[in-house]
Amino acid sequence: MEGIIWTFAHLPKIRKMSSDVILPPFSRSLSRRLLALHSMRSRWEGRILVPAEMKRAFVKEFSGICRVNEYRKNVKSVRRQWRLIEREFFKQVRLLSIAPAAKTYRCYVTFYGGGGSFGRKREIYVRLNPSIPNDLRYANYTIAHEIIHLLVEPTARKKNLSPLAREHLVDGIIERPPLRRLFTK
């Protein structure tokens, strides 16, 4: 739920970076109120405070569209896929000397939002919408892409890189042959 609220609050910025943003089919009223959160947010990171009344409306509408069994099935499949390349991915990242990787990362899976994003500390968000076949097909790539974002973020901040420059940096790293081969199997 937090990821969906974050997406609504940052939708104008996200649409500039992702052409395929998926939003839940909320009522027009709730959608408008969630979109209005962006005017209250000047920062890209961090939790978004949502008024209690809006949170109640969100929970009510979301519980009506949430498909728990389908969600669990997707998470299980992606976990299995990631386990097949995880060790080699981190080995290649260490060899590239990008930055020291953390021992653990927390991956939140959602049916909504842009393809993927990264959050505070060691959190990443990956969209796995069952109506978009490439979401599941490229899940490992998205997970790796977002982890690399976390790894290069301190350098990107020091160099004051634009969001587009950060994307190019991450793409340049993940497209190197040792890493790219992990996603073409």
N, C-alpha and C positions, 0 to 999 in steps of 0.2 A: 504494500500500500504506500509506503514511503516513497518508493521509486516512481509510482504513478503520480503522486502529488508533486514530486520534484520535477517530473517531466512537464506537467501542466504549468508549473511556476516558471519554467525556463523555455517554454515552447518556442518563442521567437528565435532564441539562440540555437536551439537544437535543430530547428528546421533549416537553418543556414548550413549545418554540418551533415544532416542526414535527410535524404529525400524520402525515406519511407518510415515516418513516425506513425505508430499505431496507438490509438487511444481507445479506452474502453467506451462502450456505447452507453454513456451516462445520459441523463436527461439534459435538455438544453440549459435548464436553470443551474444545475450543479456544474456543468461544464463551464458556463460563463463565470461562476464564482471561483472555480479552480483556476481558470485562466487569469482572473484578476489578481491572483497571488503574485504574478510576475512583477506587478508594479510595486509590490512591497519588498521585493528581493533585489538588492543590488549586487549581492555576492553570488558566485557560482556554486560554492561549496557550502556544506552544512545543512542541518535539518531546517525544515520550514515549519514555522508555527502556524497551525491551522485552528481557526476558531472552533470551539466545541460543537456548535450547531452544524457547521459545515462538515466536521468530522463524522457526526452522527448520520448526516445525509449520505456521505461517502460510504460509510460502512453498510448502510441499508441498501443502497444501489449496488455496491460491489458484491455483497453476499448473494444477490440475485443473478449475477452473471459469472461468478467464480466457478470454474470447472475443476474441482480439486483432483479428481481421479486422472484427468487428462494432464494436469499440471505435474502430478507425481510421476506419471509415466514418462513425460519429457525429461524431468530432472534425472530420473534413473538412467535413461538412455544417454544423456549428456555426461553424467558422472562416469559411466562405463567407457564412453569414447575418450574422455579426458585422461582417465587412468592409463590408457594405452600409450599416450605420448608424454605424459607429465614428466617423467624422469628425464627423458631425452631433451625435452624442451628446456628444463632448468640447467641441464648440462651444457647445452648450446648457449644459453644466456650467460652462464659463467664464463665460457670460453670467449665470448664477445666482449667481456669486461664492460658491460653497459653500466651496471651498478650492482651492489650486492643484493641478492634476492632475499626476501623474508622467508622464514620457515613456513609460514602459512598465509594464505589469502582467503578472504571470505567472498564467495560468489553468490550473488542473489539472482535468481532466475525469475523472469516475468514474461507474461504474454504481451506486454505493452511497452511503449517507448520507442526510442531509436534502436539501432542494432545492438549497441553496447555503450557502456560508459564506466568511468571509474569515480570512486568517491573518496571520502576521507580515509586516511590511514591505508589499510590493505583491503579495501572493498572494491569489488567490481560488480557491474550489473549487466546481465546478458538477456536479450530478448529471445524467447523461443516460442513464437506464435505458431500454433499448428497450421494455420491457414497460409503460412509463408514457408514453403519447403526449404528454402535456402537458410532459414534460421537454424534449423536442426543440422542441416548439411555442413554449415560453416561455423558451428558452435565452438569447436576447438580453436579455430582461427580467431574468433571474436574474443574468447577467453584470453588467449595468448596476447592479442593486440592490446587489450585493456591492462594486462599485467605489465607489459612493456611500457605503457603510458605511466603507470605508477613508478616504474624504475627510472624513467627519464625525467619525471616531473621536477625533482629538485634542480636539475641542470636547466630545464626549460624555464623555470621560474627565475633562476639567477640570470639567465640570458634574456629574460623578458620576451620570450618567443610568443608570437600570436597563436591563437588556436589552430590556424591553418598550418603554420610552421611546425607546430607540435605534431600534427597529423602526418606531415611529410617526414618528420624525423622517425616516428614510430613505423610508418610504412617502409622507410628505407632499411630499418633494422629487421623487420619481420619478413621482408622479401629477400633477404640474403639466403643463398642456397641451403646452408645447413638447417635453418629454421623453416624455410619455405617447403622443403621436402617433407616435413612432418605433416603438412596439410594437404599433400597431393596423393596420399596413399589411398 
